């Protein structure tokens, strides 16, 4: 099994302390992503061949996208500077390296809109494999 090194291992309480700040940052990232997608859609309307390009090629080809892309990257970096991992902007998924009682390193999983970190999944799994933390309200899961 591969070993994973994280700068910080969170407890659920430590992750929960970050949620108010992460909510602001996720909302900002979602807004920026929406604006960026709108710009890309407008460009594709004007030049349909751009649809075949990968995102880095689109940004290189259309300089007006560089600033919005850089702003999104800055917000993502702010999120991850706390020691967590941004998994999905649209769904607002953030994982925190954590540890179970048996010492297994896992991701504590939080989704924008949840009141607290209520679930975990293994490092090689994702949102669909979330399992409830002890005492968590299960209606929020998946």
Phi, psi and omega in degrees: 000133182292146175269144181240138179243124177238146179293331182220138171249122185266147162270161175304322180296319178295319178297317181298329178296334181275345187304315180303318179291319180295325178301317179296313182293320178296316178301317179296317179297319180295319178297312180298320179296321178296317178296316180300313179299322179297316178298316180296317180298320178298318180294321180293325176298319181284328182220085185303335180295341179294339180300332182278351184276149172284159184305314179300326178292321179297316181296320179294320184286329183242093184304334181293346178271348185297315182294312177297324178294320179294322178295319176298317180297322179296318180293318177300320179294322177299318179299310185286343178294344178279354180100001178260176183237121175282117183262324183203119181293311185298317180275349181067042182267128178226133177248144177240125174301130181217182182222134176279169181302331181276004179091356180291128176279128183222179170256126167280129192248129177232140175240136177314131181102338176283144183288340183197171172290121184237359187213168176217162171210159180295164183296332182259011178249185181219196185307317183295340181259016180301143175235145184292139169288153178306130178085357181284149176282116185292336180302339180282342186287137175037000000 
